């Protein structure tokens, strides 16, 4: 009898559970409350780890929650959760997966038109639109919306950061597109839809073009040449068109080899010149794919000097090889005025906030008086009295903030762009007011390089001459530079997908990572730190977040704090003095792991990425990374934190800061600059010995150069007899040995 009752009870429960499963259309009718739905999952992690869309025979429904990360495209799933509306979109939230199975066919996309198909009835469904044209040119960025037209109707497509569409070329002609119809807002009864494209296969081209799947990549950059590479989905030839203006690509390099991996070296170029480059590939059926036109710069003949200054004391005990970070006590203003005073031809200033209490505007006016061509852009928030204190007539203010535009938040100056010996860019986090210069925690970067000065001038002219601010600008400046042998990347907001670039770089941290931000509200960057750097790569992570009261700031702080256990994250107490930096430091204590500094005016926020005018540098250099680490260490201690020390690992296996790790007799040696355009220097740590031999070999191991040294810790390596390429530098001393790679870009 007990068994019969148990069976009856189980059948009742089963029938009740089954009865609770409703269709997607019924879920939309219900709108709120608990529900269980069944159907086919039509996307994977392309929209993020927590977002899935489920479709049955009646319609589609958005699902949101961490439990969904195990579901993939083509899974059949029964999911229970709670229905609610977020930004106009009905979602089944806090879901649990009742059951699932793999290997099912996706529903065929419903063919709709933009004019009549963007409706609630189709929300959450896989749909297809034929013959659409994108309004934008260039390459796709993550977390960005793009307009398209079909006939006379215009609608939105959204590309998520996790999609492999990021970095690929926006189609220049009519294409067919597939995606999930979603909603991102509902205001005053008006529904706003967006089509979520999952990946590159959701864009369907007419004919049989090779389809370019990567952005143009610039490598092997020298004063007179560089290599351009890209990939295609199917075979095609390789054509590179280029020129010195984006509308006149009057030079061509090509290869008839049919391939999916395309690479050509452009030669006989001019130093410190920006070239506009387009890649093309033609298939055997004579169908053509084109990349976006991309700006690329050659190496300049400038000194390549990069100077880093901080306006508060640093922790010099963290210095490596004696490179102590420069603390400039109450002298940022004097530094600015000195550079302004040396200008001979031109000064372009883009500044968010300033005053004349330290005489900086007076110095600019003196330059105007002596005949220097001075141009100034200030944010709309600069007071008329300060703005009008500039005597130059070449001055403008950015538009007032609006729903689509934020602020002109840059802090950069370009001096003597036309002179290779004088061309200088000054940037960083520092505004030009007396408190910002002398009290708030800030950094200043000074780069003597004409190529980078040209890039900043293009950005300045776009605002000053073209009147384009915010999203109305173009992604039209170079992103890769070789400056003094160092790789430096440069990006402007909001056109260049800066937050995506920040996340890409953070995901490479595999030893240690540090962030120092006034405002940190973009949660996806926090997730990248936790999920990629900390959890996946095992990197030690620590941070300073100044303003956790900003929208989402508390959530970001909590996310990081929980994973750091409260030990490696500090939040400066609110006061009149602001921690105003905007930097990240990737692997500063592992010289072989591409130590990189991210710095500039860009806070890690959505507004900085999508609405503000900002500039960001990514400097790949172990010494500069160590300078910022010294600054971070001191600030972390000042704010009451106790930072776990990470031993410095020299390139070659040694460590500094806990003694030299002599396992296998490996010694600590630093090679700089590397990559190099010319000569480089070997610097041996004091525990590595001072007597021995350096053998420079080609990649096959053939010795090309032999240097004996005695009582030396610094060995100069001449490159006169070497060509561009990769060389092995074998260092043998009485204490041990190591081998380094030397990259020579002549």
C-alpha positions as CSV (number, residue, x, y, z in Angstrom):
1,X,0.0,0.0,0.0
2,X,2.8,2.4,0.9
3,X,4.4,1.8,-2.5
4,X,1.1,2.4,-4.3
5,X,0.6,5.7,-2.4
6,X,4.2,6.7,-3.1
7,X,3.7,6.0,-6.8
8,X,0.4,8.0,-6.9
9,X,2.0,10.9,-5.0
10,X,5.0,10.9,-7.5
11,X,2.6,10.8,-10.5
12,X,0.7,13.8,-9.0
13,X,3.9,15.7,-8.5
14,X,5.1,14.8,-12.0
15,X,1.8,16.0,-13.5
16,X,1.9,19.2,-11.5
17,X,5.5,19.9,-12.6
18,X,4.6,19.2,-16.2
19,X,1.5,21.4,-15.9
20,X,3.7,24.3,-14.7
21,X,5.7,24.3,-17.9
22,X,4.4,27.0,-20.1
23,X,5.2,28.2,-23.6
24,X,7.3,31.3,-24.4
25,X,4.3,33.1,-25.6
26,X,2.4,32.3,-22.4
27,X,5.4,33.6,-20.4
28,X,5.1,36.9,-22.2
29,X,1.4,37.0,-21.4
30,X,2.1,36.1,-17.7
31,X,4.8,38.8,-17.5
32,X,5.8,38.3,-13.8
33,X,6.1,35.5,-11.2
34,X,7.4,32.0,-11.2
35,X,7.5,30.0,-14.5
36,X,9.0,27.0,-16.1
37,X,9.7,26.9,-19.9
38,X,11.2,24.4,-22.3
39,X,12.9,24.9,-25.6
40,X,16.1,25.1,-27.7
41,X,18.9,27.4,-26.6
42,X,19.9,29.6,-29.6
43,X,23.1,31.2,-28.3
44,X,26.2,30.3,-26.2
45,X,28.4,32.8,-24.3
46,X,28.5,35.3,-27.2
47,X,26.2,37.6,-25.1
48,X,28.0,36.9,-21.8
49,X,28.2,33.9,-19.5
50,X,24.8,34.6,-17.8
51,X,22.6,35.4,-20.9
52,X,20.8,32.8,-23.0
53,X,17.8,32.9,-25.3
54,X,15.4,30.0,-25.4
55,X,12.9,29.3,-28.3
56,X,10.0,27.0,-28.6
57,X,7.3,26.5,-31.3
58,X,5.5,29.6,-30.1
59,X,8.2,32.2,-29.6
60,X,11.4,33.1,-27.7
61,X,12.3,34.2,-24.2
62,X,15.4,35.7,-22.6
63,X,17.0,33.9,-19.6
64,X,19.5,35.5,-17.2
65,X,21.5,33.9,-14.4
66,X,24.8,32.3,-13.5
67,X,23.4,28.8,-13.7
68,X,23.0,29.2,-17.5
69,X,26.8,29.2,-18.2
70,X,26.7,25.4,-18.9
71,X,24.1,25.7,-21.6
72,X,25.3,26.0,-25.2
73,X,23.7,26.6,-28.6
74,X,21.6,23.6,-29.7
75,X,20.9,22.4,-26.2
76,X,17.3,21.5,-25.3
77,X,16.5,22.7,-21.8
78,X,13.7,23.0,-19.2
79,X,14.4,26.0,-17.0
80,X,12.5,27.4,-13.9
81,X,12.8,30.9,-12.6
82,X,11.1,34.2,-12.0
83,X,9.7,36.4,-14.8
84,X,10.5,40.1,-14.6
85,X,11.3,43.1,-16.9
86,X,14.7,44.6,-17.3
87,X,15.1,47.7,-19.6
88,X,11.9,46.7,-21.4
89,X,13.0,43.1,-21.9
90,X,11.1,40.2,-20.3
91,X,13.6,37.8,-18.7
92,X,13.3,34.6,-16.8
93,X,15.7,35.4,-13.9
94,X,17.4,33.4,-11.1
95,X,16.9,30.3,-13.1
96,X,17.6,26.7,-12.3
97,X,18.0,24.1,-15.0
98,X,15.4,21.3,-14.5
99,X,16.8,19.2,-17.4
100,X,18.9,19.6,-20.5
101,X,20.3,17.6,-23.4
102,X,22.7,18.4,-26.3
103,X,22.9,18.0,-30.0
104,X,19.5,19.4,-31.2
105,X,18.9,21.4,-34.3
106,X,18.4,25.1,-34.0
107,X,15.1,26.6,-35.1
108,X,15.3,28.1,-38.6
109,X,15.6,31.9,-38.3
110,X,12.3,33.6,-38.9
111,X,12.7,35.9,-42.0
112,X,11.3,39.4,-41.1
113,X,11.6,42.9,-42.3
114,X,12.9,45.8,-40.3
115,X,9.7,47.7,-41.0
116,X,7.3,45.2,-39.6
117,X,9.3,42.5,-37.8
118,X,10.7,44.4,-34.8
119,X,7.7,43.6,-32.5
120,X,7.0,42.1,-29.1
121,X,5.7,38.9,-30.8
122,X,9.2,38.2,-32.2
123,X,11.1,39.2,-29.1
124,X,13.6,36.5,-28.0
125,X,13.5,34.7,-31.4
126,X,16.1,33.9,-33.9
127,X,15.4,36.1,-37.0
128,X,16.9,36.9,-40.3
129,X,16.9,40.2,-42.3
130,X,17.9,40.2,-46.0
131,X,19.6,43.1,-47.9
132,X,20.6,45.3,-45.0
133,X,23.3,48.0,-45.1
134,X,25.3,49.2,-42.1
135,X,25.7,52.9,-41.6
136,X,29.1,52.7,-39.9
137,X,32.5,51.8,-41.4
138,X,35.6,50.5,-39.8
139,X,35.7,47.5,-37.5
140,X,33.2,46.1,-34.9
141,X,33.9,46.9,-31.3
142,X,32.4,45.1,-28.3
143,X,29.5,46.3,-26.2
144,X,28.5,48.7,-29.1
145,X,25.4,49.3,-31.1
146,X,25.4,49.8,-34.9
147,X,22.7,51.2,-37.1
148,X,21.6,49.4,-40.3
149,X,19.0,50.2,-42.9
150,X,16.7,48.0,-44.9
151,X,14.7,50.0,-47.4
152,X,13.7,53.2,-45.6
153,X,13.8,51.6,-42.1
154,X,16.7,52.0,-39.7
155,X,17.2,49.7,-36.7
156,X,20.0,48.7,-34.2
157,X,22.4,45.8,-34.2
158,X,24.4,45.1,-31.0
159,X,27.8,43.4,-30.8
160,X,28.8,42.0,-27.5
161,X,32.4,42.0,-26.2
162,X,32.6,38.2,-26.2
163,X,31.6,37.8,-29.8
164,X,34.3,36.9,-32.4
165,X,32.9,39.8,-34.5
166,X,34.9,42.2,-32.4
167,X,37.7,43.5,-34.6
168,X,36.3,42.3,-37.9
169,X,35.3,44.6,-40.7
170,X,31.9,46.2,-40.8
171,X,30.3,45.1,-44.1
172,X,30.5,47.9,-46.7
173,X,27.7,46.6,-48.9
174,X,24.3,44.9,-48.6
175,X,24.4,41.7,-46.5
176,X,21.9,39.4,-44.8
177,X,22.0,39.2,-41.0
178,X,20.8,36.7,-38.4
179,X,20.4,37.4,-34.8
180,X,18.2,37.3,-31.7
181,X,15.6,40.1,-31.4
182,X,16.0,41.7,-28.1
183,X,14.9,44.9,-26.3
184,X,17.1,47.4,-24.5
185,X,14.7,50.1,-23.3
186,X,11.1,51.1,-22.9
187,X,10.2,54.7,-22.4
188,X,6.9,56.4,-22.5
189,X,5.3,53.3,-24.0
190,X,7.7,53.3,-26.9
191,X,9.6,50.0,-27.3
192,X,13.2,50.1,-28.5
193,X,14.6,46.9,-30.1
194,X,18.0,45.7,-30.9
195,X,19.2,42.7,-32.9
196,X,21.9,40.7,-31.1
197,X,24.4,39.2,-33.6
198,X,26.1,36.2,-32.1
199,X,29.2,35.7,-34.3
200,X,30.8,36.2,-37.7
201,X,28.6,33.5,-39.3
202,X,25.5,35.6,-38.5
203,X,26.5,38.0,-41.3
204,X,25.8,36.3,-44.7
205,X,27.4,37.8,-47.8
206,X,26.2,37.6,-51.3
207,X,28.4,35.5,-53.6
208,X,31.5,33.7,-52.3
209,X,33.9,36.3,-50.9
210,X,36.9,35.2,-48.7
211,X,35.4,37.2,-45.8
212,X,38.1,39.0,-43.7
213,X,37.8,37.7,-40.2
214,X,40.4,39.8,-38.3
215,X,41.4,43.4,-38.1
216,X,44.5,44.5,-40.0
217,X,47.6,43.7,-37.8
218,X,50.7,45.9,-38.0
219,X,54.0,44.3,-37.0
220,X,57.8,44.7,-37.7
221,X,57.4,48.5,-37.6
222,X,60.5,50.4,-38.6
223,X,61.2,53.9,-40.0
224,X,60.8,52.7,-43.6
225,X,58.6,49.6,-43.5
226,X,56.0,47.6,-41.7
227,X,54.2,44.3,-42.2
228,X,50.4,44.2,-42.6
229,X,48.6,40.9,-41.9
230,X,45.0,39.6,-41.8
231,X,43.0,36.4,-42.0
232,X,40.1,35.3,-44.2
233,X,37.5,32.6,-43.8
234,X,38.3,31.0,-47.1
235,X,41.0,31.2,-49.7
236,X,41.8,34.4,-51.6
237,X,44.7,36.4,-52.9
238,X,46.3,39.3,-50.9
239,X,46.1,43.0,-51.9
240,X,47.2,45.9,-49.7
241,X,46.3,49.4,-50.8
242,X,47.8,52.3,-48.9
243,X,48.4,56.0,-49.1
244,X,49.0,59.1,-46.9
245,X,45.4,60.2,-46.9
246,X,42.3,57.9,-46.2
247,X,40.7,58.9,-49.5
248,X,43.7,58.3,-51.8
249,X,45.1,54.8,-51.4
250,X,47.4,55.3,-54.4
251,X,50.0,52.6,-53.6
252,X,49.5,48.8,-53.9
253,X,51.3,45.6,-52.8
254,X,49.9,42.2,-53.7
255,X,50.4,38.5,-53.8
256,X,48.6,36.1,-56.1
257,X,48.9,33.1,-53.6
258,X,45.5,31.9,-52.6
259,X,45.5,31.6,-48.8
260,X,43.5,32.3,-45.6
261,X,46.6,33.9,-43.9
262,X,47.6,37.1,-45.6
263,X,50.8,39.1,-44.9
264,X,52.7,41.6,-46.9
265,X,55.7,43.8,-46.0
266,X,55.4,47.5,-47.2
267,X,58.8,49.1,-47.9
268,X,60.3,52.4,-49.0
269,X,58.1,54.3,-46.5
270,X,58.9,57.6,-44.8
271,X,59.7,58.0,-41.1
272,X,57.1,59.5,-38.8
273,X,54.4,59.2,-41.4
274,X,50.8,58.0,-41.0
275,X,49.7,55.7,-43.7
276,X,46.1,54.6,-44.4
277,X,45.9,50.9,-45.2
278,X,43.2,48.7,-46.6
279,X,43.4,44.9,-47.0
280,X,41.6,43.2,-49.9
281,X,41.2,39.5,-50.9
282,X,39.6,38.2,-54.1
283,X,38.4,34.6,-54.2
284,X,38.6,32.2,-57.2
285,X,35.1,33.2,-58.1
286,X,36.2,36.8,-58.3
287,X,34.3,37.9,-55.2
288,X,36.0,40.5,-53.1
289,X,36.3,41.2,-49.4
290,X,37.6,44.5,-48.1
291,X,38.8,45.5,-44.7
292,X,38.3,48.9,-43.1
293,X,40.8,51.6,-43.9
294,X,43.2,51.6,-40.9
295,X,45.8,54.2,-39.9
296,X,49.3,52.9,-39.3
297,X,52.5,54.8,-38.4
298,X,56.1,54.3,-39.2
299,X,58.8,54.8,-36.5
300,X,60.0,58.4,-36.2
301,X,63.6,59.8,-36.0
302,X,62.8,61.4,-32.6
303,X,64.6,60.4,-29.4
304,X,61.8,58.2,-28.3
305,X,62.2,59.4,-24.7
306,X,59.3,58.5,-22.4
307,X,59.3,60.2,-19.0
308,X,57.0,59.3,-16.2
309,X,56.3,61.7,-13.3
310,X,54.3,61.3,-10.1
311,X,53.2,64.2,-7.9
312,X,53.3,62.2,-4.6
313,X,56.0,60.1,-3.0
314,X,56.6,56.6,-4.3
315,X,57.9,53.4,-2.6
316,X,61.5,53.4,-3.8
317,X,62.2,50.1,-2.1
318,X,60.3,48.4,-5.0
319,X,62.6,49.9,-7.6
320,X,64.4,47.4,-9.9
321,X,68.0,48.0,-11.1
322,X,68.0,51.4,-9.5
323,X,65.2,52.9,-11.6
324,X,63.5,54.9,-8.9
325,X,60.2,56.5,-10.0
326,X,60.4,60.3,-10.3
327,X,58.4,62.1,-7.6
328,X,58.1,65.7,-8.6
329,X,57.2,67.6,-5.5
330,X,54.9,70.6,-6.3
331,X,56.6,70.9,-9.7
332,X,54.1,69.6,-12.3
333,X,53.2,73.1,-13.2
334,X,56.9,74.1,-13.6
335,X,57.3,71.1,-15.9
336,X,54.4,72.1,-18.0
337,X,55.5,75.7,-18.2
338,X,59.1,74.6,-19.1
339,X,57.8,72.6,-22.1
340,X,55.4,75.3,-23.1
341,X,58.3,77.8,-22.9
342,X,60.4,75.7,-25.3
343,X,57.8,75.5,-28.0
344,X,58.9,77.1,-31.2
345,X,56.0,76.5,-33.7
346,X,52.8,75.0,-32.3
347,X,50.9,74.0,-29.1
348,X,47.6,72.1,-29.1
349,X,45.9,71.7,-25.7
350,X,42.9,69.6,-24.9
351,X,42.1,69.9,-21.2
352,X,39.1,69.0,-19.1
353,X,39.7,71.4,-16.2
354,X,42.2,74.0,-15.3
355,X,42.9,77.4,-13.6
356,X,45.7,79.9,-13.7
357,X,46.7,79.9,-10.1
358,X,50.1,78.4,-11.0
359,X,50.6,80.5,-14.1
360,X,50.1,77.9,-16.7
361,X,47.7,80.0,-18.8
362,X,50.2,82.8,-18.5
363,X,52.9,80.6,-20.0
364,X,50.5,79.6,-22.9
365,X,49.8,83.3,-23.5
366,X,53.5,84.1,-23.6
367,X,53.9,81.5,-26.3
368,X,51.1,83.1,-28.2
369,X,52.8,86.5,-27.9
370,X,56.1,85.2,-29.3
371,X,54.3,83.8,-32.3
372,X,53.7,80.1,-31.5
373,X,50.4,78.9,-33.0
374,X,48.3,78.0,-30.0
375,X,45.0,76.1,-30.2
376,X,42.9,75.2,-27.1
377,X,39.9,72.9,-26.5
378,X,38.3,73.0,-23.1
379,X,35.4,71.1,-21.7
380,X,32.1,72.8,-21.5
381,X,32.4,73.0,-17.7
382,X,35.4,75.3,-17.7
383,X,34.2,78.7,-16.5
384,X,34.1,81.6,-19.0
385,X,36.6,83.6,-16.9
386,X,39.2,80.8,-17.1
387,X,38.5,80.0,-20.8
388,X,38.7,83.6,-21.8
389,X,42.0,84.0,-20.0
390,X,43.6,82.4,-23.0
391,X,44.6,85.2,-25.4
392,X,44.7,83.0,-28.4
393,X,41.7,83.4,-30.7
394,X,42.0,79.7,-31.6
395,X,40.0,78.3,-28.7
396,X,36.8,76.4,-28.4
397,X,34.7,74.6,-25.8
398,X,33.2,71.1,-26.2
399,X,29.4,70.7,-26.4
400,X,27.4,70.6,-23.2
401,X,26.7,67.1,-21.8
402,X,23.6,65.4,-23.2
403,X,22.0,62.0,-23.3
404,X,24.4,61.0,-26.0
405,X,27.5,63.0,-25.1
406,X,29.4,63.2,-21.9
407,X,32.5,65.4,-21.3
408,X,35.7,66.3,-23.1
409,X,37.8,64.6,-20.4
410,X,41.2,64.6,-22.2
411,X,44.3,66.1,-20.6
412,X,46.8,66.2,-23.4
413,X,49.1,68.7,-25.0
414,X,51.0,68.3,-28.3
415,X,54.0,70.6,-28.9
416,X,55.8,71.2,-32.2
417,X,54.2,68.4,-34.1
418,X,56.2,69.4,-37.2
419,X,59.7,69.0,-35.7
420,X,61.1,65.5,-35.2
421,X,63.5,66.7,-32.5
422,X,60.9,68.7,-30.6
423,X,57.6,66.9,-31.2
424,X,56.2,66.0,-27.8
425,X,53.0,64.7,-26.3
426,X,52.2,65.3,-22.6
427,X,49.3,63.3,-21.2
428,X,48.3,61.3,-18.1
429,X,45.7,61.8,-15.5
430,X,46.5,65.3,-14.4
431,X,44.1,68.3,-14.9
432,X,45.7,71.7,-14.7
433,X,44.2,73.1,-11.6
434,X,46.2,73.9,-8.5
435,X,44.7,71.1,-6.4
436,X,44.9,68.5,-9.2
437,X,48.6,69.4,-9.8
438,X,49.9,69.7,-6.3
439,X,47.6,67.6,-4.1
440,X,45.5,65.0,-5.8
441,X,47.2,61.8,-6.7
442,X,48.2,62.0,-10.4
443,X,50.7,60.9,-13.0
444,X,52.1,62.7,-16.0
445,X,53.6,61.0,-19.2
446,X,55.9,63.0,-21.5
447,X,56.8,61.4,-24.9
448,X,59.2,62.9,-27.4
449,X,58.1,61.2,-30.5
450,X,56.8,62.7,-33.8
451,X,54.8,59.7,-34.9
452,X,52.7,59.7,-31.7
453,X,52.4,63.5,-31.9
454,X,50.9,63.1,-35.4
455,X,48.3,60.7,-34.0
456,X,47.3,63.1,-31.2
457,X,47.1,65.9,-33.7
458,X,44.6,64.0,-35.9
459,X,42.4,63.5,-32.8
460,X,42.8,67.2,-31.9
461,X,41.9,68.3,-35.4
462,X,38.8,66.1,-35.5
463,X,37.4,68.0,-32.6
464,X,38.9,71.5,-33.3
465,X,38.6,71.7,-37.1
466,X,35.9,69.1,-37.7
467,X,33.7,69.9,-34.7
468,X,33.3,66.2,-34.0
469,X,33.1,65.2,-30.4
470,X,32.1,61.9,-28.7
471,X,30.5,59.2,-30.9
472,X,30.6,61.5,-34.0
473,X,34.3,61.0,-34.3
474,X,36.0,58.3,-36.3
475,X,38.5,55.5,-35.4
476,X,41.1,57.1,-37.6
477,X,44.4,57.2,-35.7
478,X,47.2,54.6,-35.4
479,X,47.1,52.2,-32.5
480,X,50.6,50.7,-32.7
481,X,53.8,52.6,-32.3
482,X,57.5,51.7,-31.6
483,X,58.9,54.5,-29.5
484,X,62.5,54.3,-28.3
485,X,62.3,50.6,-29.0
486,X,59.2,50.1,-26.8
487,X,55.8,49.0,-28.1
488,X,53.2,51.6,-27.2
489,X,49.5,51.4,-28.1
490,X,47.3,54.4,-28.2
491,X,43.5,54.6,-28.2
492,X,40.9,57.4,-28.1
493,X,37.3,57.2,-26.8
494,X,34.6,56.6,-27.6
495,X,35.5,55.4,-31.1
496,X,38.2,52.8,-30.4
497,X,36.6,50.3,-28.1
498,X,38.9,51.1,-25.2
499,X,37.2,49.1,-22.5
500,X,37.5,46.0,-24.8
501,X,41.2,46.7,-25.2
502,X,41.6,47.1,-21.4
503,X,39.9,43.7,-20.8
504,X,42.0,42.0,-23.6
505,X,45.2,43.2,-21.9
506,X,44.1,42.4,-18.3
507,X,43.3,38.8,-19.5
508,X,47.0,38.3,-20.3
509,X,48.1,38.9,-16.7
510,X,49.6,35.7,-15.3
511,X,51.8,36.7,-12.5
512,X,50.4,39.9,-10.9
513,X,48.0,42.8,-11.7
514,X,47.3,46.1,-10.0
515,X,44.7,48.7,-10.7
516,X,44.5,52.3,-9.4
517,X,41.3,54.1,-10.4
518,X,39.4,57.1,-9.3
519,X,36.2,55.7,-10.9
520,X,35.8,52.0,-11.6
521,X,32.2,51.2,-12.6
522,X,32.4,49.0,-15.7
523,X,31.6,45.6,-14.2
524,X,32.8,43.6,-17.2
525,X,36.4,44.7,-16.5
526,X,36.0,43.6,-12.9
527,X,34.8,40.2,-14.1
528,X,37.8,40.0,-16.4
529,X,40.1,40.6,-13.4
530,X,38.4,38.0,-11.3
531,X,37.6,35.4,-14.0
532,X,40.7,35.6,-16.3
533,X,43.6,37.2,-14.4
534,X,42.9,35.8,-10.9
535,X,40.9,32.6,-11.4
536,X,42.1,31.3,-14.7
537,X,45.7,32.5,-14.9
538,X,46.4,32.5,-11.1
539,X,47.7,36.1,-11.1
540,X,48.0,37.9,-7.8
541,X,45.6,40.9,-8.0
542,X,45.3,44.1,-5.9
543,X,43.6,47.4,-6.4
544,X,42.7,50.9,-5.3
545,X,39.2,52.1,-6.1
546,X,38.6,55.7,-5.0
547,X,35.0,56.4,-5.7
548,X,32.9,53.3,-4.9
549,X,29.8,55.5,-4.4
550,X,29.4,56.1,-8.2
551,X,26.7,54.1,-10.0
552,X,27.9,50.5,-10.2
553,X,31.0,51.5,-8.2
554,X,29.9,49.7,-5.1
555,X,29.1,46.6,-7.1
556,X,32.5,46.6,-8.7
557,X,34.2,47.2,-5.4
558,X,32.2,44.3,-3.8
559,X,33.0,41.9,-6.7
560,X,36.7,42.6,-6.3
561,X,36.7,42.8,-2.5
562,X,35.0,39.4,-2.2
563,X,37.5,37.7,-4.4
564,X,40.4,39.4,-2.8
565,X,39.2,38.4,0.7
566,X,39.3,42.0,1.7
567,X,43.1,41.9,2.0
568,X,44.3,43.2,-1.4
569,X,41.8,46.0,-2.1
570,X,41.6,49.5,-0.5
571,X,39.0,52.2,-0.8
572,X,40.5,55.6,0.1
573,X,38.3,57.5,2.6
574,X,36.5,60.4,1.1
575,X,38.4,63.6,1.6
576,X,39.4,66.8,-0.2
577,X,42.4,65.1,-1.7
578,X,41.4,62.7,-4.6
579,X,43.1,59.6,-5.8
580,X,42.8,60.7,-9.4
581,X,44.9,58.1,-11.3
582,X,43.4,55.8,-14.0
583,X,46.0,53.1,-14.4
584,X,46.4,49.3,-14.6
585,X,49.7,47.5,-14.3
586,X,50.0,44.1,-15.9
587,X,52.8,41.7,-14.7
588,X,55.2,44.4,-13.5
589,X,57.1,41.8,-11.5
590,X,57.6,39.3,-14.3
591,X,59.9,40.9,-16.9
592,X,59.3,38.0,-19.4
593,X,55.5,38.3,-19.3
594,X,55.2,41.5,-21.3
595,X,54.9,44.0,-18.4
596,X,52.4,46.7,-19.5
597,X,51.0,49.9,-18.1
598,X,47.5,51.2,-19.0
599,X,47.2,54.9,-18.3
600,X,45.7,58.2,-19.5
601,X,42.4,60.1,-18.8
602,X,40.1,57.1,-19.2
603,X,38.3,55.9,-16.0
604,X,37.1,52.4,-16.3
605,X,33.4,53.3,-16.8
606,X,30.7,53.0,-19.5
607,X,30.6,56.8,-20.0
608,X,34.4,56.9,-20.6
609,X,34.0,54.2,-23.2
610,X,30.9,55.3,-25.0
611,X,30.2,59.0,-24.4
612,X,33.4,60.9,-23.3
613,X,36.4,62.2,-25.3
614,X,39.3,60.3,-23.6
615,X,42.8,59.1,-24.5
616,X,44.6,55.9,-23.3
617,X,48.1,54.7,-23.6
618,X,49.3,51.0,-23.2
619,X,53.1,51.0,-22.7
620,X,54.8,47.7,-23.0
621,X,58.0,48.1,-20.9
622,X,59.2,46.4,-17.7
623,X,60.9,49.5,-16.4
624,X,57.9,51.7,-16.8
625,X,55.7,49.0,-15.3
626,X,58.0,49.0,-12.3
627,X,57.8,52.8,-11.9
628,X,54.0,52.6,-11.7
629,X,54.3,49.7,-9.3
630,X,56.4,51.9,-7.0
631,X,53.6,54.5,-7.1
632,X,50.9,51.9,-6.4
633,X,52.8,50.3,-3.5
634,X,53.1,53.6,-1.7
635,X,49.5,54.6,-2.3
636,X,48.3,51.2,-1.1
637,X,50.2,51.6,2.1
638,X,49.1,55.2,2.6
639,X,45.5,54.1,2.4
640,X,46.0,51.5,5.2
641,X,46.5,48.4,3.0
642,X,49.2,45.8,3.5
643,X,50.4,44.7,0.1
644,X,51.6,41.1,-0.4
645,X,55.1,41.5,-2.0
646,X,55.7,39.7,-5.2
647,X,59.3,38.8,-6.0
648,X,60.6,40.3,-9.2
649,X,61.3,37.7,-11.9
650,X,64.0,38.9,-14.3
651,X,63.7,37.8,-17.9
652,X,65.7,34.6,-17.8
653,X,64.3,33.0,-14.6
654,X,65.9,35.0,-11.8
655,X,64.0,36.8,-9.1
656,X,64.8,39.9,-7.2
657,X,63.3,40.9,-3.9
658,X,63.8,37.6,-2.2
659,X,67.3,37.0,-3.5
660,X,68.3,35.6,-6.8
661,X,66.7,32.3,-7.7
662,X,69.7,30.2,-8.8
663,X,67.9,27.1,-9.7
664,X,69.8,25.6,-12.6
665,X,72.3,28.5,-12.2
666,X,70.0,31.0,-13.8
667,X,71.0,34.6,-13.4
668,X,69.0,37.8,-13.5
669,X,69.7,39.9,-16.6
670,X,67.7,42.8,-18.1
671,X,67.9,43.7,-21.8
672,X,66.6,47.1,-22.9
673,X,65.3,48.4,-25.1
674,X,63.7,45.2,-26.4
675,X,62.4,45.3,-29.1
676,X,65.1,47.7,-30.4
677,X,65.6,49.8,-33.5
678,X,69.3,50.0,-32.9
679,X,71.8,49.1,-30.1
680,X,70.6,47.6,-26.8
681,X,72.1,47.3,-23.3
682,X,72.5,44.2,-21.1
683,X,72.2,45.1,-17.4
684,X,73.3,42.4,-15.0
685,X,72.0,42.4,-11.4
686,X,74.6,42.7,-8.8
687,X,74.2,39.0,-7.8
688,X,74.5,37.8,-11.4
689,X,78.3,38.3,-11.6
690,X,80.4,40.8,-13.5
691,X,82.8,38.6,-15.5
692,X,81.9,36.5,-18.4
693,X,80.9,36.3,-22.0
694,X,77.9,37.3,-24.2
695,X,77.2,35.2,-27.3
696,X,74.7,36.5,-29.8
697,X,73.3,33.9,-32.1
698,X,70.7,33.7,-34.9
699,X,67.5,31.7,-34.3
700,X,69.2,28.6,-35.6
701,X,71.9,28.9,-33.0
702,X,74.8,30.2,-35.2
703,X,77.0,32.6,-33.3
704,X,77.2,36.0,-34.9
705,X,78.9,38.1,-32.2
706,X,81.1,37.3,-29.1
707,X,81.6,39.8,-26.3
708,X,84.0,39.2,-23.3
709,X,83.5,41.4,-20.2
710,X,85.3,41.8,-16.9
711,X,84.2,43.8,-13.9
712,X,81.2,45.1,-15.8
713,X,77.5,45.0,-15.0
714,X,76.5,46.9,-18.2
715,X,77.3,45.6,-21.6
716,X,76.5,47.5,-24.8
717,X,75.3,45.4,-27.8
718,X,75.9,47.0,-31.2
719,X,73.5,46.1,-34.0
720,X,75.4,47.6,-36.9
721,X,76.2,44.2,-38.4
722,X,72.8,42.7,-37.8
723,X,69.6,42.7,-39.8
724,X,66.1,43.0,-38.4
725,X,65.0,39.7,-36.8
726,X,65.0,37.7,-33.6
727,X,68.3,36.8,-31.9
728,X,69.3,34.6,-29.0
729,X,71.5,36.4,-26.4
730,X,73.4,33.9,-24.3
731,X,74.9,35.4,-21.1
732,X,77.5,33.3,-19.1
733,X,79.1,34.6,-15.9
734,X,81.0,33.1,-13.0
735,X,77.7,32.9,-11.2
736,X,75.5,31.3,-13.8
737,X,73.9,31.7,-17.2
738,X,70.7,32.7,-19.0
739,X,69.4,33.1,-22.5
740,X,67.2,36.0,-23.7
741,X,65.4,36.8,-27.0
742,X,66.5,40.1,-28.7
743,X,64.0,41.5,-31.2
744,X,65.6,43.9,-33.6
745,X,63.4,46.2,-35.8
746,X,65.8,48.3,-37.8
